[in-house]
Amino acid sequence: MASETPSQVLVEEISSVRILTLNRPNQLNALSLNMITRLLQLFLAYEEDPRVKLVIVKGQGIAFCAGGDVPAIVRDIRLGKWGRSTDFMSLQHTLNYVMATYSKDQVSILNGIVMGGGAGVSVHGRFRIATENTVFAMPETSLGVFPTVGASYFLSRLPGFFGEYVALTGARLDGAEMLACGLATHFVPSTKLTALEADLCRVGSSDPVTFASIILDAHTQYPHPKHRSACQRLDVIDKCFSRRTVEEIISELEREATHKPDDWISATVGALKKASPAGLKISLRSVGFEDASQACNDGKDKLTVIVLYKFQIREGRLQGVGQCLIRENRMVSHVMKGDISKDFVEGCRAILIDKDRNPKWEPRRLEDMKNSMVEQYFKRMEEEDGWEDLKLPPRKHLPASAIAKL
């Protein structure tokens, strides 16, 4: 008799708590269409169920979630079925929106790898628990794409220009760094997670937010500051990553290195130079500076110019999470279709499939990725392709605390 296929999302019901375990350990819990569909179904059902007070999400094995099921997405694109890939991303973005606007508490236990889509199903929740095993990254630019899953919302709200640093370089953060920059809300040693879960499952008060917060605070330990290397460089990050173009960011980093040789700066420059020029430019969206300069010439006040400048270059800073997801969904649809650049398929080939780690980017140089090309990613696609903008589900009777928990 054939063995039954194990569920990719394990569900455990304990009192008024629901524990959801991502269960594809051999694939580092990469999100399949089945998993996204199931998670969305469960979250919507739990929101309507008065018996449910708290939802815990965790991963089986060494990862929380290493991202989306990229091989399946690339396979569909290569078969000419890019529409399936856009449907996958639309469903994932809908799940991200439901989590970001959830009226009940979500506790994400990030005891392992958290990358790409894994950030999307955790960072939008109210409580994010890092451990000494946590490794966080948004590695999309090395794959020829840009951070999605609402990253333009949550990365743009990190201190200073730390979000630009994380998005462009794909830098790996440990649990201490996640806590320091605000991506994690608590740090709990992995040896205490079983006790933490048991205590959280006692929730039954009329104020589960306060209850969960008290329990989490009681289990939290603050890691030693020496582990916060990237966050301790925030002055250099702000100086360099506040520049208006990727080229200027790299030049400023190299200028810093001439004053004081630094392995971290060298590694950062190396990561930027290896990444996809298209992915980098889309991620930063380095357009609109000329408009801001013209606004100065036209006599607009300085604050108006700054707002215009930031809005056009880093749109996520001034947009709500829903707006960010709709825009990202539009952008990633262009990536899946490959009508502007095919770097995503090439990056996945080089890094994930053939693993030669030698992608042939097109365009190859940053200066060849023109602003007009970048701008195309932000435009609606032609409806005759059967495409339409992401339609987010209505969210009724939500308290203010349910919107944007970062």
PyMOL commands that set and color helices and strands:
alter all, ss='L'
color gray80, all
select helices_A, chain A and resi 25-27+33-48+70-78+82-100+117-120+140-143+151-154+162-169+175-181+190-200+208-219+225-227+231-241+246-259+263-274+277-284+289-297+302-313+315-318+321-337+343-353+366-368+371-376+383-385+400-402
alter helices_A, ss='H'
color red, helices_A
select strands_A, chain A and resi 9-14+17-22+54-59+63-65+105-110+113-115+127-130+135-137+173-174+186-187
alter strands_A, ss='S'
color yellow, strands_A
deselect
rebuild
show_as cartoon
